[in-house]
Amino acid sequence: MNDKLKNIISKQNEQQQEGKIDHSEDIVQLVGFVIGEEEYAIPILAIQEIIKPFPWTRVPQVPKYVVGVFNMRGAVIPLIDLRLKFGLPHKKQDDETRFIVMRHGDDIAGFVIDRLTMAIRIKKTDIGPAPETISGDDTAIDGVGKQEDRIITILKVNKLLKRDF
C-alpha cells in the first residue's frame, strides 16, 4: 500500500477515534478524486494502489482514452485516461495527477485522474440513485452522494473496468 492510500485510511481512523462518525447507520467508505471540474468517488476497497505517474507503453489500435499499458509487479495493466473517457479534452499531467489502480474480481486497470481529494465516509441514506437522465445498467454512475457543501458522483468500478476495446 502506498503512502497516499495509507494517509487516507489514517485520516478515516482519526475521524472514528474523534467520534465524528456515527456508527449507528451504514457507512460507505470512498476515495474522492477530480476529473475536470467534477468530483467523483469510488469504494475504497476497489483501490489496489494510488501512484504518481510514471512511463507507460503506448498500444496501437485502441480507443484514444486507452493511453497504453504499464508493468506493475509483472502484470501488464491497461492505463485509461478518465478525462478522455468522459469526453473532456486532454490535459498535460502535473504534480497533482495520479494513477489509481482499481480491481474488481479478476479485472484490473489503471486510471489517470486530475487530482486526488480525500477519503469520504458517507451514510448510505445520503446516497441517491443515478440521475433519471441516465438510463439502464450500462451507466458507470452508481449514485450521487450528498454532503453538506457538495455533491459527489459515485462510480461503478465494474463498469469502469469493462473492456470495450
DSSP file (Angstrom, degrees, kcal/mol; ACC not computed):
  #  RESIDUE AA STRUCTURE BP1 BP2  ACC     N-H-->O    O-->H-N    N-H-->O    O-->H-N    TCO  KAPPA ALPHA  PHI   PSI    X-CA   Y-CA   Z-CA
    1    1 A M              0   0    0      0, 0.0    48,-0.1     0, 0.0     2,-0.1   0.000 360.0 360.0 360.0 134.3    0.0    0.0    0.0
    2    2 A N     >  -     0   0    0      1,-0.1     4,-2.2    48,-0.0     5,-0.2  -0.303 360.0-102.5 -86.2 172.7    1.4    3.4   -0.9
    3    3 A D  H  > S+     0   0    0      1,-0.2     4,-2.6     2,-0.2     5,-0.2   0.863 116.7  54.6 -62.6 -40.4    1.8    6.5    1.3
    4    4 A K  H  > S+     0   0    0     46,-0.3     4,-2.0     1,-0.2    -1,-0.2   0.924 111.7  44.1 -62.9 -44.6   -1.2    8.4   -0.2
    5    5 A L  H  > S+     0   0    0     45,-0.3     4,-2.3     2,-0.2    -1,-0.2   0.892 113.0  51.8 -67.5 -39.8   -3.6    5.5    0.4
    6    6 A K  H  X S+     0   0    0     -4,-2.2     4,-2.5     1,-0.2    -2,-0.2   0.896 108.7  52.2 -61.3 -39.7   -2.2    4.9    3.9
    7    7 A N  H  X S+     0   0    0     -4,-2.6     4,-2.2     2,-0.2    -2,-0.2   0.905 109.0  49.4 -63.0 -42.5   -2.7    8.6    4.6
    8    8 A I  H  X S+     0   0    0     -4,-2.0     4,-1.8     2,-0.2    -2,-0.2   0.929 113.2  45.7 -62.7 -46.2   -6.4    8.4    3.5
    9    9 A I  H  X S+     0   0    0     -4,-2.3     4,-2.2     1,-0.2    -2,-0.2   0.886 110.7  54.5 -65.8 -38.3   -7.0    5.4    5.7
   10   10 A S  H  X S+     0   0    0     -4,-2.5     4,-2.3     1,-0.2    -1,-0.2   0.907 106.6  51.0 -61.0 -42.9   -5.2    7.1    8.6
   11   11 A K  H  X S+     0   0    0     -4,-2.2     4,-2.1     1,-0.2    -1,-0.2   0.883 109.0  51.5 -63.2 -37.7   -7.5   10.1    8.4
   12   12 A Q  H  X S+     0   0    0     -4,-1.8     4,-2.0     2,-0.2    -1,-0.2   0.917 109.1  50.1 -64.7 -41.9  -10.5    7.9    8.4
   13   13 A N  H  X S+     0   0    0     -4,-2.2     4,-2.4     1,-0.2    -2,-0.2   0.893 109.0  52.2 -63.3 -39.5   -9.2    6.2   11.6
   14   14 A E  H  X S+     0   0    0     -4,-2.3     4,-2.2     1,-0.2    -1,-0.2   0.911 108.0  51.5 -61.5 -42.4   -8.7    9.6   13.2
   15   15 A Q  H  <>S+     0   0    0     -4,-2.1     5,-2.0     1,-0.2     6,-0.6   0.891 110.1  49.8 -62.1 -39.0  -12.2   10.6   12.4
   16   16 A Q  H ><5S+     0   0    0     -4,-2.0     3,-1.1     1,-0.2    -2,-0.2   0.933 111.7  47.4 -64.4 -45.2  -13.5    7.4   14.0
   17   17 A Q  H 3<5S+     0   0    0     -4,-2.4    -2,-0.2     1,-0.3    -1,-0.2   0.827 108.5  54.8 -67.7 -31.7  -11.5    7.9   17.2
   18   18 A E  T 3<5S-     0   0    0     -4,-2.2    -1,-0.3    -5,-0.2    -2,-0.2   0.524 113.0-119.2 -79.4  -4.7  -12.6   11.5   17.5
   19   19 A G  T < 5S+     0   0    0     -3,-1.1    -3,-0.2    -4,-0.4    -2,-0.1   0.679  75.2 129.9  77.9  17.1  -16.2   10.4   17.4
   20   20 A K      < +     0   0    0     -5,-2.0     2,-0.5    -6,-0.2    -4,-0.2   0.618  56.4  75.5 -77.3 -11.5  -17.0   12.4   14.2
   21   21 A I  S    S-     0   0    0     -6,-0.6     2,-0.7    -5,-0.2     6,-0.0  -0.887  75.7-139.9-110.2 128.5  -18.5    9.3   12.6
   22   22 A D    >   -     0   0    0     -2,-0.5     3,-0.7     1,-0.1    -2,-0.1  -0.753  13.8-171.0 -85.1 113.9  -22.0    8.0   13.6
   23   23 A H  T 3   +     0   0    0     -2,-0.7    -1,-0.1     1,-0.2     4,-0.1   0.452  68.5  87.3 -86.5   0.5  -21.7    4.2   13.7
   24   24 A S  T 3  S+     0   0    0      2,-0.1     2,-0.3     0, 0.0    -1,-0.2   0.685  89.9  49.5 -74.4 -15.9  -25.5    3.7   14.1
   25   25 A E  S <  S-     0   0    0     -3,-0.7     2,-0.2     1,-0.0     0, 0.0  -0.837 100.2 -89.8-120.1 159.1  -26.0    3.8   10.3
   26   26 A D        -     0   0    0     -2,-0.3    98,-2.3    97,-0.0     2,-0.4  -0.490  44.9-157.0 -66.8 132.4  -24.4    2.0    7.5
   27   27 A I  E     -A  123   0A   0     96,-0.2     2,-0.5    -2,-0.2    96,-0.2  -0.907   7.5-148.6-114.7 139.0  -21.4    4.0    6.2
   28   28 A V  E     -A  122   0A   0     94,-3.2    94,-2.3    -2,-0.4     2,-0.6  -0.924  12.2-146.9-105.5 130.4  -19.8    3.8    2.8
   29   29 A Q  E     +A  121   0A   0     -2,-0.5    15,-2.0    92,-0.2    16,-0.4  -0.873  27.9 167.6-101.3 124.5  -16.1    4.4    2.6
   30   30 A L  E     -AB 120  43A   0     90,-3.2    90,-2.9    -2,-0.6     2,-0.5  -0.841  33.4-133.3-130.3 163.1  -15.0    6.1   -0.7
   31   31 A V  E     -AB 119  42A   0     11,-2.4    11,-1.6    -2,-0.3     2,-0.3  -0.993  27.8-144.9-118.6 127.5  -12.0    7.8   -2.1
   32   32 A G  E     + B   0  41A   0     86,-3.0    85,-2.7    -2,-0.5     2,-0.3  -0.628  22.6 168.1 -94.2 148.9  -12.7   11.1   -3.9
   33   33 A F  E     -AB 116  40A   0      7,-2.6     7,-3.3    83,-0.3     2,-0.4  -0.979  27.1-121.4-153.0 161.5  -10.9   12.4   -7.0
   34   34 A V  E     -AB 115  39A   0     81,-3.1    80,-1.4    -2,-0.3    81,-1.3  -0.891  18.1-179.2-113.1 135.8  -11.4   15.2   -9.5
   35   35 A I  E >  S- B   0  38A   0      3,-2.2     3,-1.9    -2,-0.4     2,-0.4  -0.985  73.9 -39.2-126.7 117.9  -11.7   14.9  -13.3
   36   36 A G  T 3  S-     0   0    0     -2,-0.4    47,-0.0     1,-0.3    -2,-0.0  -0.525 124.1 -28.6  65.4-122.5  -12.1   18.3  -15.0
   37   37 A E  T 3  S+     0   0    0     -2,-0.4     2,-0.3    -3,-0.1    -1,-0.3   0.380 119.9  90.8-105.1   1.4  -14.4   20.3  -12.7
   38   38 A E  E <   -B   35   0A   0     -3,-1.9    -3,-2.2   114,-0.0     2,-0.5  -0.747  66.0-136.7-106.2 146.5  -16.3   17.4  -11.2
   39   39 A E  E     +B   34   0A   0    112,-0.3   114,-1.9    -2,-0.3     2,-0.3  -0.860  25.8 178.4-100.8 133.8  -15.7   15.3   -8.1
   40   40 A Y  E     -Bc  33 153A   0     -7,-3.3    -7,-2.6    -2,-0.5     2,-0.3  -0.787   8.3-160.5-124.1 167.4  -16.1   11.6   -8.3
   41   41 A A  E     -Bc  32 154A   0    112,-1.9   114,-2.7    -2,-0.3    -9,-0.2  -0.994   5.8-167.6-149.5 153.6  -15.6    8.8   -5.8
   42   42 A I  E     -B   31   0A   0    -11,-1.6   -11,-2.4    -2,-0.3   114,-0.1  -0.955  43.5 -82.9-134.7 155.9  -15.1    5.0   -5.8
   43   43 A P  E >   -B   30   0A   0      0, 0.0     3,-1.7     0, 0.0     4,-0.3  -0.348  35.7-131.7 -60.0 136.5  -15.3    2.5   -3.0
   44   44 A I  G >  S+     0   0    0    -15,-2.0     3,-1.3     1,-0.3   -14,-0.1   0.807 104.0  62.7 -61.4 -30.8  -12.0    2.4   -1.1
   45   45 A L  G 3  S+     0   0    0    -16,-0.4    -1,-0.3     1,-0.3   -15,-0.1   0.650  94.2  62.4 -72.5 -13.3  -11.9   -1.4   -1.2
   46   46 A A  G <  S+     0   0    0     -3,-1.7    57,-2.7    56,-0.1     2,-0.5   0.551  85.0  95.4 -84.7  -8.0  -11.8   -1.3   -5.1
   47   47 A I  E <   +F  102   0B   0     -3,-1.3    55,-0.2    -4,-0.3     3,-0.1  -0.727  42.5 174.0 -91.5 125.6   -8.4    0.5   -5.0
   48   48 A Q  E    S-     0   0B   0     53,-3.4     2,-0.3    -2,-0.5    -1,-0.2   0.843  70.2 -13.0 -90.8 -43.1   -5.3   -1.5   -5.2
   49   49 A E  E     -F  101   0B   0     52,-1.4    52,-2.9   -48,-0.1     2,-0.4  -0.993  45.8-149.3-155.2 155.2   -2.9    1.4   -5.4
   50   50 A I  E     +F  100   0B   0     -2,-0.3   -46,-0.3    50,-0.2     2,-0.3  -0.990  36.0 169.9-124.9 120.5   -2.6    5.2   -5.9
   51   51 A I  E     -F   99   0B   0     48,-2.8    48,-3.1    -2,-0.4     3,-0.1  -0.905  37.8-104.9-134.2 156.4    0.6    6.1   -7.5
   52   52 A K        -     0   0    0     -2,-0.3    46,-0.2    46,-0.2    43,-0.1  -0.493  58.3 -85.4 -72.5 150.1    2.4    9.1   -9.1
   53   53 A P        +     0   0    0      0, 0.0    -1,-0.1     0, 0.0     3,-0.0  -0.220  53.9 171.3 -58.8 145.5    2.5    8.9  -12.9
   54   54 A F        -     0   0    0     -3,-0.1    -3,-0.0     1,-0.0     0, 0.0  -0.914  42.1 -62.0-145.8 170.4    5.4    7.0  -14.5
   55   55 A P        -     0   0    0      0, 0.0     2,-0.3     0, 0.0    -1,-0.0  -0.186  51.7-179.0 -61.3 147.5    6.3    6.0  -18.0
   56   56 A W        -     0   0    0     14,-0.1     2,-0.5    11,-0.1    14,-0.2  -0.843  28.1-106.6-135.9 173.0    4.0    3.6  -19.9
   57   57 A T  B     -G   69   0B   0     12,-3.2    12,-2.6    -2,-0.3     2,-0.1  -0.909  29.8-127.6-109.2 128.6    4.0    1.9  -23.3
   58   58 A R        -     0   0    0     -2,-0.5    10,-0.2    10,-0.2     9,-0.1  -0.390  18.9-150.9 -69.9 150.8    1.6    3.1  -26.0
   59   59 A V        -     0   0    0      7,-0.3     3,-0.5     8,-0.1     2,-0.1  -0.991  13.5-128.4-125.3 129.5   -0.6    0.5  -27.7
   60   60 A P  S    S+     0   0    0      0, 0.0     8,-0.0     0, 0.0     0, 0.0  -0.361  80.9  21.0 -76.5 157.9   -1.8    0.8  -31.3
   61   61 A Q  S    S+     0   0    0      1,-0.2     3,-0.0    -2,-0.1     0, 0.0   0.840  89.5 119.3  58.0  43.4   -5.4    0.5  -32.5
   62   62 A V  S    S-     0   0    0     -3,-0.5    -1,-0.2     4,-0.1   103,-0.1  -0.891  74.7 -78.9-124.7 161.5   -7.1    1.1  -29.2
   63   63 A P    >   -     0   0    0      0, 0.0     3,-1.8     0, 0.0    -1,-0.1  -0.188  46.4-108.7 -56.6 154.9   -9.6    4.0  -28.3
   64   64 A K  T 3  S+     0   0    0      1,-0.3    17,-0.1    20,-0.1    21,-0.1   0.800 116.5  62.5 -57.6 -31.2   -8.0    7.3  -27.6
   65   65 A Y  T 3  S+     0   0    0     19,-0.2    16,-3.0     1,-0.1     2,-1.1   0.670  85.2  80.8 -73.9 -14.0   -8.8    7.1  -23.9
   66   66 A V  E <   - H   0  80B   0     -3,-1.8    -7,-0.3    14,-0.2    14,-0.2  -0.799  61.8-178.8 -89.1 100.7   -6.6    4.0  -23.6
   67   67 A V  E     -     0   0B   0     12,-1.6     2,-0.3    -2,-1.1    -1,-0.2   0.696  49.3 -80.5 -79.6 -17.8   -3.2    5.7  -23.3
   68   68 A G  E     - H   0  79B   0     11,-1.2    11,-3.2   -10,-0.2     2,-0.3  -0.996  48.4 -71.4 156.7-156.4   -1.2    2.5  -23.1
   69   69 A V  E     -GH  57  78B   0    -12,-2.6   -12,-3.2    -2,-0.3     2,-0.3  -0.923  32.2-163.8-133.3 159.2   -0.1   -0.3  -20.7
   70   70 A F  E     - H   0  77B   0      7,-2.2     7,-3.1    -2,-0.3     2,-0.6  -0.960  23.0-115.1-141.4 161.8    2.3   -0.4  -17.8
   71   71 A N  E     + H   0  76B   0     -2,-0.3     2,-0.5     5,-0.2     5,-0.2  -0.858  27.9 179.5-100.8 122.5    4.0   -3.1  -15.8
   72   72 A M  E >  S- H   0  75B   0      3,-2.8     3,-1.6    -2,-0.6    -2,-0.0  -0.910  75.2 -33.7-125.6 104.4    3.2   -3.5  -12.2
   73   73 A R  T 3  S-     0   0    0     -2,-0.5     3,-0.1     1,-0.3    -1,-0.1   0.889 126.1 -43.3  52.0  45.5    5.0   -6.3  -10.4
   74   74 A G  T 3  S+     0   0    0      1,-0.2     2,-0.4     0, 0.0    -1,-0.3   0.319 115.4 112.0  89.3  -8.5    5.0   -8.4  -13.5
   75   75 A A  E <   -H   72   0B   0     -3,-1.6    -3,-2.8     2,-0.0     2,-0.6  -0.846  63.3-136.6-101.1 133.6    1.4   -7.8  -14.5
   76   76 A V  E     -H   71   0B   0     -2,-0.4    -5,-0.2    -5,-0.2    -7,-0.0  -0.796  29.5-172.6 -88.7 119.9    0.7   -5.8  -17.7
   77   77 A I  E     -H   70   0B   0     -7,-3.1    -7,-2.2    -2,-0.6    32,-0.1  -0.935  22.2-121.8-120.9 132.1   -2.1   -3.3  -16.9
   78   78 A P  E     -H   69   0B   0      0, 0.0    32,-3.1     0, 0.0     2,-0.5  -0.425  21.3-143.9 -69.4 147.9   -4.1   -1.0  -19.2
   79   79 A L  E     -Hi  68 110B   0    -11,-3.2   -12,-1.6    30,-0.2   -11,-1.2  -0.966  16.4-169.8-117.2 120.3   -3.9    2.7  -18.5
   80   80 A I  E     -Hi  66 111B   0     30,-3.0    32,-2.8    -2,-0.5     2,-0.8  -0.927  18.6-139.9-116.3 129.4   -7.1    4.6  -19.2
   81   81 A D  E  >  - i   0 112B   0    -16,-3.0     4,-2.3    -2,-0.5     3,-0.2  -0.789  10.4-160.9 -87.7 110.3   -7.4    8.4  -19.1
   82   82 A L  H  > S+     0   0    0     30,-1.5     4,-2.2    -2,-0.8     6,-0.2   0.803  87.8  61.9 -65.8 -28.3  -10.7    9.2  -17.4
   83   83 A R  H  4>S+     0   0    0     29,-0.4     5,-3.1     2,-0.2    -1,-0.2   0.963 110.5  39.5 -57.8 -50.4  -10.7   12.8  -18.9
   84   84 A L  H >45S+     0   0    0      1,-0.2     3,-1.4     3,-0.2    -2,-0.2   0.884 113.6  54.1 -68.6 -38.7  -10.8   11.3  -22.4
   85   85 A K  H 3<5S+     0   0    0     -4,-2.3    -1,-0.2     1,-0.3    -2,-0.2   0.859 109.5  48.9 -63.0 -34.7  -13.2    8.5  -21.5
   86   86 A F  T 3<5S-     0   0    0     -4,-2.2    -1,-0.3    -5,-0.2    -2,-0.2   0.345 123.1-105.5 -88.5   6.6  -15.6   11.1  -20.1
   87   87 A G  T < 5S+     0   0    0     -3,-1.4    -3,-0.2     1,-0.3    -2,-0.1   0.667  75.5 134.9  82.4  17.5  -15.3   13.2  -23.2
   88   88 A L      < -     0   0    0     -5,-3.1    -1,-0.3    -6,-0.2     3,-0.1  -0.612  61.4 -94.0 -94.2 158.8  -13.1   16.0  -21.8
   89   89 A P        -     0   0    0      0, 0.0    -1,-0.1     0, 0.0   -53,-0.1  -0.321  49.2 -89.9 -69.8 155.6  -10.1   17.4  -23.6
   90   90 A H        -     0   0    0     -7,-0.1     2,-0.4    -6,-0.1     0, 0.0  -0.318  41.9-160.4 -60.9 144.2   -6.6   16.1  -22.9
   91   91 A K        -     0   0    0     -3,-0.1     2,-0.1     3,-0.0    -8,-0.1  -0.998  21.8-114.3-130.4 134.4   -4.7   17.8  -20.1
   92   92 A K        -     0   0    0     -2,-0.4     5,-0.1     1,-0.1     2,-0.1  -0.409  41.4-104.9 -64.0 139.5   -1.0   17.6  -19.6
   93   93 A Q        +     0   0    0     -2,-0.1     2,-0.2     2,-0.1    -1,-0.1  -0.364  45.8 176.7 -66.7 144.7    0.0   15.8  -16.4
   94   94 A D    >   -     0   0    0     20,-0.2     3,-1.0    -3,-0.1    -1,-0.1  -0.621  49.3 -70.1-133.1-166.1    1.1   17.9  -13.5
   95   95 A D  T 3  S+     0   0    0      1,-0.2    -2,-0.1    -2,-0.2    20,-0.0   0.726 129.5  49.9 -65.0 -22.0    2.2   17.4   -9.8
   96   96 A E  T 3  S+     0   0    0     19,-0.1    20,-0.5    18,-0.1    -1,-0.2   0.614  83.2 111.5 -92.7 -13.0   -1.4   16.5   -8.8
   97   97 A T    <   -     0   0    0     -3,-1.0     2,-0.3    18,-0.1    17,-0.2  -0.341  46.0-180.0 -62.2 139.3   -2.0   13.9  -11.5
   98   98 A R  E     - J   0 113B   0     15,-1.6    15,-2.7   -46,-0.2     2,-0.5  -0.949  28.4-132.0-137.4 158.2   -2.3   10.4  -10.1
   99   99 A F  E     -FJ  51 112B   0    -48,-3.1   -48,-2.8    -2,-0.3     2,-0.6  -0.962  20.0-160.5-105.9 127.6   -2.8    6.8  -11.4
  100  100 A I  E     -FJ  50 111B   0     11,-2.6    11,-2.1    -2,-0.5     2,-0.7  -0.953   5.8-152.7-107.7 120.5   -5.5    4.9   -9.5
  101  101 A V  E     -FJ  49 110B   0    -52,-2.9   -53,-3.4    -2,-0.6   -52,-1.4  -0.843  19.3-170.2 -93.6 118.0   -5.2    1.1   -9.9
  102  102 A M  E     -FJ  47 109B   0      7,-2.7     7,-1.8    -2,-0.7     2,-0.4  -0.807   8.3-165.0-111.8 150.3   -8.6   -0.4   -9.5
  103  103 A R  E     + J   0 108B   0    -57,-2.7     2,-0.3    -2,-0.3     5,-0.2  -0.996  14.1 173.7-135.1 139.8   -9.6   -4.0   -9.2
  104  104 A H  E >  S- J   0 107B   0      3,-2.4     3,-1.9    -2,-0.4     2,-0.3  -0.858  72.6 -50.3-142.2 105.9  -13.0   -5.8   -9.4
  105  105 A G  T 3  S-     0   0    0     -2,-0.3    -1,-0.0     1,-0.3    53,-0.0  -0.517 123.5 -19.9  64.3-127.1  -12.7   -9.5   -9.3
  106  106 A D  T 3  S+     0   0    0     -2,-0.3     2,-0.3    -3,-0.1    -1,-0.3   0.540 117.2 100.5 -88.6  -8.1  -10.1  -10.5  -11.9
  107  107 A D  E <   + J   0 104B   0     -3,-1.9    -3,-2.4     2,-0.0     2,-0.3  -0.617  46.8 169.1 -83.3 136.0  -10.4   -7.2  -13.8
  108  108 A I  E     + J   0 103B   0     -2,-0.3     2,-0.3    -5,-0.2    -5,-0.2  -0.997   3.8 156.6-146.1 142.3   -7.7   -4.6  -13.1
  109  109 A A  E     - J   0 102B   0     -7,-1.8    -7,-2.7    -2,-0.3     2,-0.4  -0.982  34.1-121.7-158.5 158.0   -6.8   -1.3  -14.8
  110  110 A G  E     -iJ  79 101B   0    -32,-3.1   -30,-3.0    -2,-0.3     2,-0.4  -0.849  25.3-158.6-102.7 143.5   -5.0    1.9  -14.0
  111  111 A F  E     -iJ  80 100B   0    -11,-2.1   -11,-2.6    -2,-0.4     2,-0.5  -0.981  13.4-134.6-126.9 133.1   -6.9    5.2  -14.4
  112  112 A V  E     -iJ  81  99B   0    -32,-2.8   -30,-1.5    -2,-0.4   -29,-0.4  -0.751  29.6-177.4 -84.8 124.8   -5.4    8.7  -14.9
  113  113 A I  E     - J   0  98B   0    -15,-2.7   -15,-1.6    -2,-0.5   -78,-0.2  -0.878  32.0-130.4-120.4 156.4   -7.1   11.3  -12.6
  114  114 A D  S    S-     0   0    0    -80,-1.4     2,-0.3    -2,-0.3   -20,-0.2   0.909  83.5 -18.0 -71.0 -42.9   -6.5   15.0  -12.4
  115  115 A R  E     -A   34   0A   0    -81,-1.3   -81,-3.1   -18,-0.1     2,-0.3  -0.959  58.4-120.7-166.4 144.9   -6.2   15.1   -8.6
  116  116 A L  E     -A   33   0A   0    -20,-0.5   -83,-0.3    -2,-0.3   -85,-0.0  -0.667  26.9-177.1 -83.6 141.2   -7.0   13.1   -5.5
  117  117 A T  E     -     0   0A   0    -85,-2.7     2,-0.3    -2,-0.3    -1,-0.2   0.779  40.1 -61.4-104.7 -77.9   -9.2   14.8   -3.0
  118  118 A M  E     -     0   0A   0    -86,-0.1   -86,-3.0  -107,-0.0     2,-0.3  -0.978  47.3 -77.8-163.1 168.9   -9.9   12.9    0.2
  119  119 A A  E     -A   31   0A   0     -2,-0.3     2,-0.5   -88,-0.2   -88,-0.2  -0.640  48.0-156.7 -75.0 138.6  -11.3    9.9    2.0
  120  120 A I  E     -A   30   0A   0    -90,-2.9   -90,-3.2    -2,-0.3     2,-0.5  -0.979  15.6-171.3-126.2 127.3  -15.1   10.2    2.2
  121  121 A R  E     +A   29   0A   0     -2,-0.5     2,-0.4   -92,-0.2   -92,-0.2  -0.978  20.0 171.6-114.2 121.7  -17.3    8.5    4.7
  122  122 A I  E     -A   28   0A   0    -94,-2.3   -94,-3.2    -2,-0.5     2,-0.1  -0.989  34.5-113.4-136.4 139.5  -20.9    8.9    3.8
  123  123 A K  E >   -A   27   0A   0     -2,-0.4     3,-1.8   -96,-0.2   -96,-0.2  -0.427  24.9-126.7 -68.1 142.0  -24.1    7.4    5.2
  124  124 A K  G >  S+     0   0    0    -98,-2.3     3,-1.5     1,-0.3    -1,-0.1   0.826 111.3  62.0 -57.9 -30.6  -25.9    5.1    2.8
  125  125 A T  G 3  S+     0   0    0    -99,-0.3    -1,-0.3     1,-0.3   -98,-0.1   0.686  97.6  58.0 -70.7 -16.2  -29.0    7.2    3.4
  126  126 A D  G <  S+     0   0    0     -3,-1.8    20,-2.7     2,-0.1     2,-0.6   0.295  88.9  89.7 -94.4   9.3  -27.2   10.2    1.9
  127  127 A I  E <   -D  145   0A   0     -3,-1.5    18,-0.2    18,-0.2    -5,-0.0  -0.932  60.5-167.6-109.7 120.3  -26.6    8.4   -1.4
  128  128 A G  E     -D  144   0A   0     16,-3.1    16,-2.3    -2,-0.6    -2,-0.1  -0.516  29.0 -88.3 -98.5 169.9  -29.3    8.9   -4.0
  129  129 A P        -     0   0    0      0, 0.0    14,-0.2     0, 0.0    -1,-0.2  -0.201  55.7 -79.4 -70.7 167.6  -29.7    7.0   -7.3
  130  130 A A        -     0   0    0     12,-0.4    14,-0.1    11,-0.2    23,-0.0  -0.354  66.6 -82.1 -61.5 148.7  -28.1    8.0  -10.5
  131  131 A P    >   -     0   0    0      0, 0.0     3,-1.9     0, 0.0    -1,-0.1  -0.163  36.1-118.9 -54.6 148.5  -30.0   10.8  -12.2
  132  132 A E  T 3  S+     0   0    0      1,-0.3    -2,-0.1    -3,-0.1     0, 0.0   0.711 109.2  71.9 -64.3 -20.7  -33.0    9.8  -14.3
  133  133 A T  T 3  S+     0   0    0      1,-0.1     2,-0.6     2,-0.1    -1,-0.3   0.695  88.4  71.6 -69.1 -16.2  -31.4   11.2  -17.4
  134  134 A I  S <  S-     0   0    0     -3,-1.9     2,-0.3     5,-0.0    -1,-0.1  -0.896  76.7-165.2-102.6 119.3  -29.1    8.2  -17.3
  135  135 A S        +     0   0    0     -2,-0.6     3,-0.3     3,-0.0     4,-0.2  -0.755  34.1   6.4-110.8 151.8  -30.9    5.1  -18.2
  136  136 A G  S >  S-     0   0    0     -2,-0.3     3,-0.7     1,-0.2    -2,-0.0   0.037  88.4 -68.1  82.3 176.1  -30.1    1.4  -17.9
  137  137 A D  T 3  S+     0   0    0      1,-0.2    -1,-0.2     3,-0.0    -2,-0.0   0.478 113.7  82.3 -82.9  -4.0  -27.5   -0.7  -16.3
  138  138 A D  T 3   +     0   0    0     -3,-0.3    -1,-0.2     2,-0.0    -2,-0.1   0.630  66.6 105.7 -78.6 -12.9  -24.9    0.5  -18.8
  139  139 A T    <   -     0   0    0     -3,-0.7    20,-0.1    -4,-0.2    -9,-0.0  -0.345  65.1-145.5 -69.3 147.7  -24.2    3.7  -16.8
  140  140 A A  S    S+     0   0    0     19,-0.1    16,-3.3    15,-0.1     2,-0.6   0.440  73.6 100.4 -88.3  -1.4  -20.9    4.0  -14.9
  141  141 A I  E     + E   0 155A   0     14,-0.2    14,-0.3     1,-0.2   -11,-0.2  -0.768  45.1 179.1 -92.2 122.4  -22.7    6.1  -12.2
  142  142 A D  E     -     0   0A   0     12,-3.2   -12,-0.4    -2,-0.6     2,-0.3   0.795  61.7 -51.6 -88.2 -33.0  -23.7    4.1   -9.1
  143  143 A G  E     - E   0 154A   0     11,-1.5    11,-2.8   -14,-0.2     2,-0.5  -0.980  51.4 -91.5 176.3-177.4  -25.3    7.0   -7.3
  144  144 A V  E     -DE 128 153A   0    -16,-2.3   -16,-3.1    -2,-0.3     2,-0.4  -0.977  30.6-149.6-126.0 118.7  -24.9   10.6   -6.1
  145  145 A G  E     -DE 127 152A   0      7,-3.2     7,-2.7    -2,-0.5     2,-0.5  -0.723   9.4-152.2 -89.8 134.2  -23.6   11.3   -2.6
  146  146 A K  E     + E   0 151A   0    -20,-2.7     2,-0.2    -2,-0.4     5,-0.2  -0.922  19.3 169.4-110.9 123.4  -24.8   14.4   -0.8
  147  147 A Q  E >   - E   0 150A   0      3,-2.7     3,-0.5    -2,-0.5   -25,-0.0  -0.734  51.1 -88.6-119.4 175.1  -22.7   16.1    1.8
  148  148 A E  T 3  S+     0   0    0     -2,-0.2     3,-0.0     1,-0.2    -1,-0.0   0.881 121.2  16.4 -51.0 -47.6  -23.2   19.5    3.4
  149  149 A D  T 3  S+     0   0    0      1,-0.0     2,-0.3    -3,-0.0    -1,-0.2   0.326 124.8  29.7-115.2   7.7  -21.4   21.5    0.9
  150  150 A R  E <   - E   0 147A   0     -3,-0.5    -3,-2.7     2,-0.0     2,-0.4  -0.987  58.8-127.7-160.4 166.3  -21.1   19.3   -2.2
  151  151 A I  E     - E   0 146A   0     -2,-0.3     2,-0.5    -5,-0.2  -112,-0.3  -0.983  24.2-160.7-121.5 134.3  -22.4   16.5   -4.4
  152  152 A I  E     - E   0 145A   0     -7,-2.7    -7,-3.2    -2,-0.4     2,-0.6  -0.965  13.8-136.8-122.0 127.8  -20.2   13.6   -5.3
  153  153 A T  E     -cE  40 144A   0   -114,-1.9  -112,-1.9    -2,-0.5     2,-0.5  -0.733  19.5-149.4 -83.5 121.0  -20.8   11.3   -8.2
  154  154 A I  E     -cE  41 143A   0    -11,-2.8   -12,-3.2    -2,-0.6   -11,-1.5  -0.812  14.1-149.3 -95.6 126.0  -20.1    7.7   -7.2
  155  155 A L  E     - E   0 141A   0   -114,-2.7     2,-0.7    -2,-0.5   -14,-0.2  -0.622  14.2-119.9 -98.5 152.3  -18.9    5.5  -10.0
  156  156 A K     >  -     0   0    0    -16,-3.3     4,-1.8    -2,-0.2     3,-0.3  -0.812  17.9-157.7 -88.2 117.6  -19.3    1.8  -10.6
  157  157 A V  H  > S+     0   0    0     -2,-0.7     4,-2.3     1,-0.2     5,-0.2   0.891  90.6  57.7 -64.4 -39.9  -15.8    0.2  -10.6
  158  158 A N  H  > S+     0   0    0      1,-0.2     4,-0.5     2,-0.2    -1,-0.2   0.847 108.0  47.4 -62.3 -32.3  -17.0   -2.8  -12.6
  159  159 A K  H  4 S+     0   0    0     -3,-0.3     3,-0.4     2,-0.2    -1,-0.2   0.864 110.0  51.9 -75.1 -37.0  -18.3   -0.5  -15.4
  160  160 A L  H  < S+     0   0    0     -4,-1.8    -2,-0.2     1,-0.2    -1,-0.2   0.880 113.0  46.1 -63.8 -36.2  -15.1    1.5  -15.5
  161  161 A L  H  < S+     0   0    0     -4,-2.3    -1,-0.2    -5,-0.2    -2,-0.2   0.574  82.8 120.0 -84.0  -9.9  -13.1   -1.8  -15.8
  162  162 A K     <  -     0   0    0     -4,-0.5     2,-0.7    -3,-0.4    -3,-0.1  -0.365  66.5-127.2 -60.7 126.5  -15.4   -3.2  -18.5
  163  163 A R        +     0   0    0      1,-0.1    -1,-0.1    -2,-0.1    -2,-0.1  -0.661  42.6 158.3 -82.0 115.3  -13.3   -3.9  -21.6
  164  164 A D              0   0    0     -2,-0.7    -1,-0.1     1,-0.1    -2,-0.1  -0.060 360.0 360.0-122.2  30.1  -14.8   -2.2  -24.7
  165  165 A F              0   0    0   -103,-0.1    -1,-0.1  -102,-0.0    -2,-0.1   0.289 360.0 360.0-137.4 360.0  -11.5   -2.2  -26.6
